[in-house]
Amino acid sequence: MRNWRASLGFIALVTVGAALLLPVPSRLPVLRIAAQAQGAPKHASEQYRGMINVEDKHVPLPQGDWQLAGRAANAADAGHRVVSVALVRLHGADVDAAVLIQTNARDTAASWGNATACDRTDLYFARIRYASDHDGSCAYAAYVEASVNRQTTDPAWQQALLHGAGSDRRFPTHWLEAAYRITDPRDAIQVRYLFHSASGTDPATVRALVAWTEASWQQVGSGFRNRHGVEDGLPDWRQSVATPQMLPQVGENGDHVEHIGAKMITYRIFGTMTDMSVNYLWLGSLPSAGGLAIVSAVASSALYFVHELAWSRFESPPVLVGDLPGVGVEGPGPLAP
């Protein structure tokens, strides 16, 4: 009995010693936001650099240290649950930049559709790269008048303002904004990058914002597909240079969807040629094989069209989230492009 107890004591001692000697893994500056009730952020001192992980989606961050200022989870409707995170970057007591991230909670509907701001023509920049019921990618750049309206302001941003008031942080009354919305059948995300500009909205500032919005689009899309690391942050918007790595690449994101019509045509051509070859091997007559292949191609196309038309009549359209609350009123600002 005494030997048994001594053996257990020796094993425990060795285990504790090994645990103390093992290196402690460094904590990456990422955050998996868990659903929680709205209220004051419990971890407002958390800082991130380069990238933050929200609901298993990587969001690249511009240069600097970013502090978590608010997070919330709320139901947009019966089928959609939106998780939002607010980050701020400080210059002394002044908030000189902020990021508002909104995404679907894991295992919830991701049918968001494009943001209506992407269709506007009065903003500094607005473009839809591709759009369907379940897939979309669009971006826009705008001037934002800050507001504290509970109905139109994101709850995480409301937390950021409340926490800032208690910490004597000074928030701008207006922002320059670069925004992105990306969706696929499983996930959706909208990211708003907000910058305070001391020079206002002169033409050079607007051009810099638009250039940064376009150049950063690719990195935001890569982060949406979890292809980012901490080192893949975004450059400062005032010093943005569109490098080949930052510009949209052929075959990425919308290019595939934009050329889907051409791919359908080429598929039908190759399918018809295959049918004709099989018919010729079976019948031994080239005119007969070609005629049957053409009739089959026309009949198949007509049947597919009728099939899709019938489904569109009986299939209920997806319920989309639509626009999400932000930090204020988005508009063209005092200087329209």
N, C-alpha and C positions, 0 to 999 in steps of 0.2 A: 504493500500500500504506500509505504514511504517512498519507494523507488518510482512508483507511478506518478505521485505528486511532484517529485523532483523533475521527472521528465517533462511534465506539463509546464512547470515553471521555466525550464530551460528553453522549451519551444517558444513560449510567450516572450521571453527575453530576446531571443534571436529575431523574432518577428518585429518587435518594436524597434530594435536596433537597425534592422534593414529598412524599415519605413523611414526612420530619421535620416539614413544615409542616402536614400534615393533622391534624385533631383526633383524639385517641384516644377511642374510644367507651367510655363508663362501663360498668363491669361490674355487671349487675343481680344482686341477691342471690338468685339461684336456682341450683339444682344439679340436673344430670342425673346421677343415680346410675348408674354403670356396674357391671355384675356383677364382683365380685372375690372372691378367697378371704378367708375369715374371718381376722381378725387385728387388730392395733392400727390405729386409724384413721390414715391418712396425712395427713389435712387437718383435724385436730381444732381448729385455730385459725380455721376458716372461720366467719363470722358471717352471720346472715340476719335480716331484719326484714320483717314484713308478709306474706311468702309464700315458699314454697320449692317448686321444681319437682322432682318425683320421678317418673321414668319417664313424663314427659310429662303428669303430672297435677299441678295446682296445689293446694297445701295451704295454707290461710290460717293465720297464726300470731297468737297473742295479742300484746298490746303488749310491747315490750322487745326486747333483743338476744338472739338465740338462737345458741348455738354447736353445731356439729356434734360429737357425742360418739361416734358409732358408726354403722357401716353394714355390711350383710352381704347375701349372696344365697345362699339355700339351697333345695333341692328339697323341697317338702312331700310329693310323691309322684312317680310316673313322669311325670305329665302337667302338673304345676304347679310353677312356680318362683317363689318369693316373695322380693322385695327389701324389706329393712327398713332404716329410718333412725331414729336416735335423736338428739334435740336437747335441750339443757338451757339453762335461763335461770338466771343466777347473781345472788345478792344477797350480795356479798362472797365468802366461801368457801362459802356455803350454796347448794345447788340448791333454789330455791323453786318451780320449775315445770319440766316436761319434756314432750316430745311424742314418741310412738312411732308411726311411719308404716310400714305394711305394704301392699304392692301387688304385683300380678302383674308379672313381668318382661315387657318388650315381646315380642310375638309368642308368648306362652304362654297356656295355658288360663286362663279367667277365671271358671270355674264354682265359685264359693265357697259360695253359699248364705248364709243369715243366721247371725249368731252366736247360739249358744244363750242367751247372756246376755240377748238381746232378748226372750226368752220368759219370763224369770224374773219372779216376783212379789214377791221379797224384797228387791229393790234399791231405791234411792231413786227411780229412774225407769227405765222400759223401755217402748219402743214400737216396733212394726213398722209402717211406713207402707205398704209393699207388699212382696210376696214372690212369686217364681216360681222356676223352675229357673235362669233366667239373669239376671233382674232383681230387685233388692231394695234396700231402704233402711230401715235401722233404727238406733236410738240407745238408749243407756242411760247412767245415772249410778250410780256405785258407790263403795264404800270399798275400798281396796286395801292389803293387808298385803304389804309388800315382801319379796321372796325372791331367792335367788341359785341356784335349782335349774336346772341345765343342761338338764334335760328339759322344764321348763315355762316357762323364761325365754327371751325372744327373744335371738338371738345379738348383734344390734346393741346391745341393752340391756346384755348382758354386757360388751361392749366399753366402753360408757359407764361402767359401774361400775369396770372395771379402770383405765381412763384417769383416772377421778376419784380412785381410791385413790393413783395416782401423782402426782396434782396437788393432793393434800390437800383435795379437794372433799368436802363433807359432804352425803350424800343422806338424805332423810327415811326413817323406818322405816314410814311409812304415807302414803297419798296419797288425795286426792279426785279422782275420774276422771270425765271425760265422754268417751264413746266412740261412734264412728260406723262403720257398715259400709255401703258403697254398691257395687252391682255392676250391670253390664249385659252384653250378649253378648260384648263385646270386652275390658272392663277390670273390675278390682275393686280396692277399697281399704278399709283399716281404719285409722282414726286414733284414737289415744288421747291426750287432753289430760290431763295429770296436774298437780295443784296441791297444794302443802303449805299447810295451814291452821293458823295458830298458835292459832286459837280452837277447834280441834277440830271436832266434828260436832254443834254445837248446832242447834236447829231453824232459826234464821235462816241459818246457813251452808249447810245442806242445801237450803233454799228458793232461795238464791242460785245454788247449783250446778245445780239442776234448771232454773231459769229460764234460765241461761246455755246449758245443753245444748239446750233447745228453741229458744232464739232463734238459736243459731249453726248450727243444722242446715241452713238454706237456703244459707248461705255455703259450708259444707263441700261441699254438693251442687253448687253452681256451680263451685267449684274442681275438682271431679272431672271436670267437662265443660270445663275449661280456659277459664273465663270470669273469671279473676281477674287482677288486677295487683298490684304491690307495695303499692299504696295501700289494698288491700282486706283489711287485717288484721282480726283479731277484737279486741273490747274486753276489758278486764280482767274476769275472771269475777266479782269482788266488786262491780263497778259496772255489771253488765249491765242494760241497758234494752232491752226487746223493741220495736224500731222496726219500722214497716211493711216496711222494706227487708230486715230480718233474718227476719221471720216467713215460713213457707211460703206461697207464692202459689198461687192457684187455677190449675190447668192445669200446674203444675210437678210433676215427679217422680211421686209416687204417685197424685195426683188423677186423672191420665190412666188409670192402670191400674185404680184403684178403680171407675171408671165405664165400664170396657170392656164389662161385661155390659149396661148400659143402651144403649150404642152398638150392640151386636149386635142388640138388639131393634128399635131404631129403623131400623137398616139393613134388617132383614127386612121391616118394615112398608113402607118405601119401595120395596123390591124387589118386594113383592107388588103394590103399586099400579102399578108400572111394567109388570109382567107382565100385569096386568088391562087396562091401557090398550092394550098391543100386541095382546092377544087380541081386544079389542073392535074395533080397527081392522081386524083380519083377518077376524073372524067376523061383525061387525055385530050381535051379540046381547050385551046387557049381562049377563043371567043366565049364559049360557054362558061369557063371558069371566071373570066373577067365580068361577064354579065351577072352571074350569081353573086360575086363579091360586091359589086356596086349596089345591087338590089338589097343585099344584106346590110350594107353600110347605111343606106337611106332608111330602111325599116328600123334598124337598131337606134338610129338617131331620133327618129320620130317617136319610137316607143319610150326612149329615155325622156324626151321632152314632155310627153303626156304623163309619164310617171311622176316627174318632178312637179308638174302643174297640179296633179291630184294631191300630192303630199302637201304642197303649199296651201291648198284650200282647207285641209283637215288638220294639219299640224299647227298647234298653237305657237305663236312667235315667242321667243325667249323674253322673260321679264328682265329688263336691263336696269342697272343702278342709276345710270345717267350721271348728272353732275354731283360732285361732292363739295361740301363746305370747305372754304379755304381760310385765309387770314384777312380778307377784306374784299373790296370791289375791284375786279379786274377790268381794265379799260385801256384806251389808247394813251392816256396821260396828257400832259400839257403840250407834248411835241409828238405829232403824228408823223409816221415815216413818209 
